[in-house]
Amino acid sequence: MTLAATFQRLKSEKRAAFIPFFAAGDPDIPTTAALIKAAAAAGADIIEVGVPFSDPIADGPVIQAAFHRALDKGFKVAPLFDMATSLRAGGLKTPLVCMVSYSLVFKRSLDAFLKSCKDAGFNGLIIPDLPAGYEGDASERATAAGLDLIFLIAPTTPPDRREIIAQRSRGFIYYVSVTGITGARTVLPEDLGDNVRDLKKRTTTPVCVGFGISKPDQAAAVSAVADGVIVGSALVKKVEEALSQKLSGDALVQHVTGLVGELAAAVHGAK
């Protein structure tokens, strides 16, 4: 199912999308695959997969640590594509979005990376260090390849840039709820609702909110104003907790997906 079709379905059901994030290869590719399958079964509407990189952009200490764990174990991009291909062959229908640094895209070439993503079964792509308006024809090339290129907007983004991003982003707009890096916050920003509503006046493209959301009550509050809720660090932290407790396999997956189910229920019950 495409991102557009997913948001159309959820809109008809008066529900927001719940979008969990997992760091690929943390602790290994088979576990990432198991987490993705379990998250889909637990209510995830779209799943974001972060590609480990030695110098990540905007990621806080929790996700940085996960990326380094994966890289220390020899993570490579090719097995990630093999994993997605296998998941699709096994019947996974949930849309997948790949978040990746442009350095890794450039290494393969944009067209080659887009083709690999599409062939593997990804639906969208987020390249946080490739800002809208400076990406050349990357958005058009992604669309031609059958992928949605998703751009980020921050609370500090000025109105003229908001217009450009709103026009260029496909699939959804990723609204970064706080300035700074990823990570759980205890309180959501007071201006979040106003900023999301401002964006929704500028475009019909769905607006999803990420950064700082870690608890079901926060997810519910965000889903009342946004089209989707993205949770990353809180789930990656659960993986870290499981590893510290020497959990692996099904036990690790269960440790993480308990929170996935709680967050999904909160998001889906808020509208």
N, C-alpha and C positions, 0 to 999 in steps of 0.2 A: 504494500500500500504506500502511495506517495505521501509526502508531508502535507500537501494541499488536501488530499482526500481525508487524511487523518484529522486535520483541523476542521474540515467541513463536517465530518461525522460528529466530532465532539461539540461543535457549535449547535448542531441539531439536537444534541442530547443535553445542551446547556451545561457543559462540563469543560473545565480547563484540562490541558495536557499535563501529565506528570512525566518529567524527563530526568531520569537518573544518569549520572556520569560515572564511568569506571575508567581507571587507568589500565590500558592494555598491557598485559604481561605481568601484572602485579597480583599474585606472586608468579604466575606463569600463564601462558596462553590457554591451556585447557581450563584453568580456573576462571579466567575471564569469560570464556565461552559459557561455562556453567552459570556464572553470575548473570550474564545477559539473558539466558534462557529462563532462569529463575525470576529475574526482574520482570520479564514479559508476562510470565504466569502470575506474578504478584500485582499486576496492574499498571506497569509502565506503558505509556502510550508511544513514546519515542525514546531511544536510548543513545546517549552520547558516549563515544569512545575516544579517550585521549591518547594520542601517540606520544610515548616517552621521548623526551629531548633533553640533552644535557644542560641547556640554558633556557628553560621554559619562560614564556612570556605571560606575565600577570598571575602565574600560579603561586599560591602560598606554600608554606612549609609542609603541609600535609600531602598535597599533590606532588610537590617537588620530591619528597621522600619516596613516594610511590614510584615515580618515574626513575629515580636512582636505583631503587630495588630491582626494577625491571631491567634497567640497563646493566646493572651489575651481574645479572643472570644471563646476559647476552641477547637481550631483546633485539629483534630485527623487524623491519616493516613487512617483509614478504610473508612471514607466518601470520601476521595480522590479517592480511587479505585472504590467506588460505582459511583462517578461522571463520571469517565472515561468509566465505563461499560455502563452507561446511554447514554453518548455521542455516543458511538459506536452503541448502539441499535437504536439511533435516526438517524443514517446514516452518522456520521462523518467519513471521509476517510483519513483526513490529519494525517500523522505520528505524534505520541506523544513521547516525550523524558522526562523521569523523572530525575531531579537532586536532589540528596539526600545525606545526611551525612551518613557515614558508621555506626555511632552509632545507627541510626534508623534501618538500615539493620540488624546489628548484633543483635539488640533486638528481631527481629522476627526469625532470622537465614537467611543466604544468600538464601538457596533454597526456603524457604517459601516466602521471599520477591520477589524473581524472579518469582515464580509462581503467586503471587498476581498481579504483574505488567503485566505479560503476559495475565492472565485471564481477567484483566480489559481492555486490549487493548493498552497498551503501546508497543512501538517498540524498544526503546532504554533506556539506563540507564547511567547516569553520577554520579560517586561517587568521588568527588574531593579530598577527603582525603584517597583514596585508589589508590596509584600511580602504574603505570605500572611497572612490574618487581618485585613488592612486593605483588601482589594480589593473589599469589598462583595459584589455578586453577579456580579463579572466572570468568575469561574471557571464558574459555571452558564451565563452568557450565551455564553461561549466554547464550552462543550460543546454548547449548543443550536445554535450556528453550525457545529458540526462540526469544532472545533479543540480541541487540548489546550493548556491554559494551564499552563506549566511554571514551577515556583518554585525559587529557589536556597536552599541551606543552606551556611553557613560553618562552619569548625572551632570557632568561638566561640559558635555558636548553642546556647542553653541547652535542656535536655531538653523543657521545656514548649512551646517554639517548634518544636522538631523534630517533636513530635507533630502540631502544627497544620499544618506544611508537608507532612509525610508524608501527612496526610489530604487536603489541598487540591490537591496537585500532580497533574497528569494527564500521561499520556504517559511521562514519567520525572521523576525528581528530579535537579536539577543540583547536585552537591556541589562546592563551591569548595574545592579542596585546600589553599589557603594563604590567610592573611589578607592583605588589601591588594589591589593591582590586578593585572590580567592581565600576563603576560610570562613568558618562558622562565626556568626555574630549573635549576641544575645538580644539585640533590639534592631528592628528594621528601620531604615531611614524614614523620617517624617514626610519627605517630599516624594516618596516612591509612587504613591497613587497619582499625584498630580503629573509627574513626569510620564507615567504610562499613559494616562488619559491624553496628554499632549501628543504623544506619538500616535495614538490611535485616531486622532483627528487628522493626521497627516497622511495616513495610508490605510489600506484594507489588509495589508500583510499582517499576520498574527504577531503579537508582541509577547515574548517569553522572558521571564525574569530569572536571573541567576546571580551568584555570589552572595554569600552570607546567610543563606536559608538552610537551616539544619533541623528544625523541629516541626512536627505536624501542625501546631497552631500557627507558626509562621507561614508554612506552605499554604494553609487554608486562607490566611489573610491575603497573601499575594494572589492566589487564584481567584479571589473575589474581584480583582481589578484587571488581571492579565489573562492572556490566552494560554499561557503555559508557565510551569514552575520547574526550574532546573536546580537539582541538588547534586553537588559533587563532593566537596570536602568531607561532609558528614558521613557519606557512604564509604569513601576511601579510608576515613579514619576507622570505620568498623572493620575493614580489611586488616588494617594495621593492628587493631586490637586482637583480632582473631589470630594473627600471626604471633603476637606476643604471648598468646595463650596456647601456642603450639597446635592450633587447629588447622586442619587442611581438608580438602575435598568437600564432601557434603556438609560437614560440620561448619566449615568456614562459610560456605554459601548460605546456610541457614542463619548463621550469626549476622550476616549482612542483610539478607532479604527480609528479615523481620522488620527492620526499619523501612525498607522499600515498601512493604505492604501498608505500614502505618501512614507513610507520607502519601501514597497513592490514594488511600481512603480519605485522607484529609483534603487532598486536592479535588477529588471527584465529588465530595460531599458539600463543597463550599458554595456552589452556584445553584 
